[in-house]
Amino acid sequence: MFKTNIKVRTYECDSYGHVNNAAFLNYCEVARVELLEKMGYDLDSLKKAGFLLVIVKIEMEYKKPAYANDELEVSVDWIERGKTSAAFEQAIHNCKTNELIALAKIIWVSTDLTGKPIAIPEVLNESYQKVFGNFPAEKIT
């Protein structure tokens, strides 16, 4: 599991004074990008390796509000994998109270550079295992 911290900025808050729902999607994206960077990948290196990871579905549950200047911990855990698709679970917690703020399930597909689904590249599997050790059992997503 990968974790990173994000401080809520005032412009991410709505007229109710709490973080706008759409901002949570950005927090999840930041954590996924940092996860890939920790594994040694960025967009250019994915393209050079001949594949992309495309988000095809996001399910988000909002549990508690977050406010300006809150410090949030955003985690990414690879929970399922199939032949071409897989799922991450992402949790957002308030660092001060440890309360669960939001929970998301992200479904992604490995594609070639033209957008055609391909088997999840073994180099990606190996990179994840090397950095994080654990790996989800194969499961249809």
C-alpha positions as CSV (number, residue, x, y, z in Angstrom):
1,M,0.0,0.0,0.0
2,F,1.2,3.5,-0.9
3,K,0.3,6.6,1.2
4,T,0.9,10.3,0.7
5,N,-0.3,13.5,2.4
6,I,-2.1,16.4,0.9
7,K,-3.0,19.7,2.5
8,V,-6.4,21.1,1.6
9,R,-6.2,24.4,-0.2
10,T,-8.9,27.1,0.3
11,Y,-9.8,27.2,-3.4
12,E,-10.8,23.5,-3.2
13,C,-13.6,24.3,-0.8
14,D,-17.1,25.1,-1.9
15,S,-19.7,27.6,-0.6
16,Y,-20.5,25.2,2.3
17,G,-16.9,25.6,3.5
18,H,-15.8,22.0,2.9
19,V,-13.8,20.3,0.2
20,N,-15.8,20.1,-3.1
21,N,-16.5,16.5,-4.1
22,A,-14.6,16.9,-7.4
23,A,-11.4,17.8,-5.5
24,F,-11.3,14.3,-4.0
25,L,-10.8,12.9,-7.5
26,N,-7.7,15.1,-7.8
27,Y,-6.4,13.9,-4.5
28,C,-6.8,10.3,-5.7
29,E,-5.1,11.1,-9.0
30,V,-2.1,12.7,-7.1
31,A,-1.7,9.6,-5.0
32,R,-1.8,7.3,-8.1
33,V,0.7,9.4,-9.9
34,E,3.1,9.3,-6.9
35,L,2.6,5.5,-6.6
36,L,3.7,5.1,-10.2
37,E,6.7,7.4,-9.6
38,K,7.7,5.3,-6.6
39,M,7.6,2.3,-9.0
40,G,9.8,4.2,-11.5
41,Y,7.2,5.3,-14.0
42,D,5.9,8.5,-15.3
43,L,3.8,9.2,-18.4
44,D,6.8,9.3,-20.7
45,S,8.3,6.1,-19.4
46,L,4.9,4.3,-19.7
47,K,4.7,5.4,-23.4
48,K,8.3,4.3,-24.0
49,A,7.4,0.9,-22.6
50,G,4.5,0.8,-25.0
51,F,1.5,0.9,-22.6
52,L,-0.8,3.2,-20.8
53,L,-3.0,2.8,-17.7
54,V,-6.5,4.2,-18.4
55,I,-9.1,4.8,-15.7
56,V,-12.5,3.4,-16.8
57,K,-14.6,3.7,-13.7
58,I,-14.5,5.5,-10.3
59,E,-16.8,4.8,-7.4
60,M,-16.5,7.3,-4.6
61,E,-18.1,7.3,-1.2
62,Y,-18.0,10.5,0.8
63,K,-18.0,9.8,4.6
64,K,-17.1,13.0,6.3
65,P,-16.3,16.6,5.2
66,A,-12.8,18.0,5.0
67,Y,-11.9,21.7,5.4
68,A,-9.3,24.2,4.3
69,N,-5.9,23.5,5.8
70,D,-6.8,19.9,6.9
71,E,-3.9,17.5,6.3
72,L,-5.2,14.4,4.5
73,E,-3.6,11.0,4.0
74,V,-4.4,9.4,0.7
75,S,-3.7,5.7,0.2
76,V,-3.6,3.5,-2.8
77,D,-3.9,-0.3,-2.6
78,W,-3.9,-2.6,-5.6
79,I,-6.8,-4.9,-4.6
80,E,-7.8,-6.8,-7.7
81,R,-6.3,-7.8,-11.1
82,G,-7.5,-9.5,-14.2
83,K,-5.9,-10.0,-17.5
84,T,-6.2,-6.5,-18.8
85,S,-7.9,-4.6,-16.0
86,A,-7.3,-4.1,-12.3
87,A,-8.7,-2.2,-9.3
88,F,-7.2,0.2,-6.8
89,E,-8.8,1.0,-3.5
90,Q,-8.1,4.5,-2.3
91,A,-8.9,5.8,1.2
92,I,-8.6,9.4,2.4
93,H,-8.2,10.0,6.1
94,N,-7.9,13.1,8.1
95,C,-4.4,13.0,9.6
96,K,-5.3,14.8,12.8
97,T,-8.4,12.8,13.7
98,N,-7.7,9.6,11.6
99,E,-11.4,9.7,10.5
100,L,-12.2,8.2,7.1
101,I,-13.2,11.1,4.8
102,A,-13.7,9.2,1.5
103,L,-13.3,5.8,0.0
104,A,-12.9,5.1,-3.7
105,K,-12.6,2.1,-6.0
106,I,-10.7,2.8,-9.2
107,I,-11.0,0.4,-12.2
108,W,-8.2,0.8,-14.8
109,V,-7.3,-1.0,-18.0
110,S,-3.8,-1.5,-19.5
111,T,-3.8,-0.4,-23.1
112,D,-1.4,-0.1,-26.0
113,L,-0.6,3.4,-27.3
114,T,-3.7,3.2,-29.6
115,G,-6.1,2.5,-26.7
116,K,-6.5,-1.2,-27.4
117,P,-6.7,-3.3,-24.2
118,I,-3.6,-5.5,-23.6
119,A,-2.5,-7.8,-20.8
120,I,-1.2,-6.0,-17.8
121,P,2.6,-5.8,-18.6
122,E,4.7,-8.1,-16.5
123,V,7.2,-5.3,-15.9
124,L,4.4,-3.3,-14.1
125,N,3.6,-6.3,-11.9
126,E,7.3,-6.8,-11.1
127,S,7.8,-3.2,-10.3
128,Y,4.8,-3.1,-7.9
129,Q,6.0,-6.3,-6.1
130,K,9.6,-5.0,-5.9
131,V,8.5,-1.8,-4.2
132,F,5.5,-2.9,-2.2
133,G,6.0,-6.7,-1.7
134,N,2.3,-7.7,-1.7
135,F,0.3,-8.3,-4.8
136,P,-3.4,-9.0,-5.3
137,A,-4.5,-12.5,-6.3
138,E,-5.9,-12.6,-9.8
139,K,-9.6,-11.9,-9.9
140,I,-12.0,-10.8,-12.6
141,T,-12.8,-7.1,-12.1
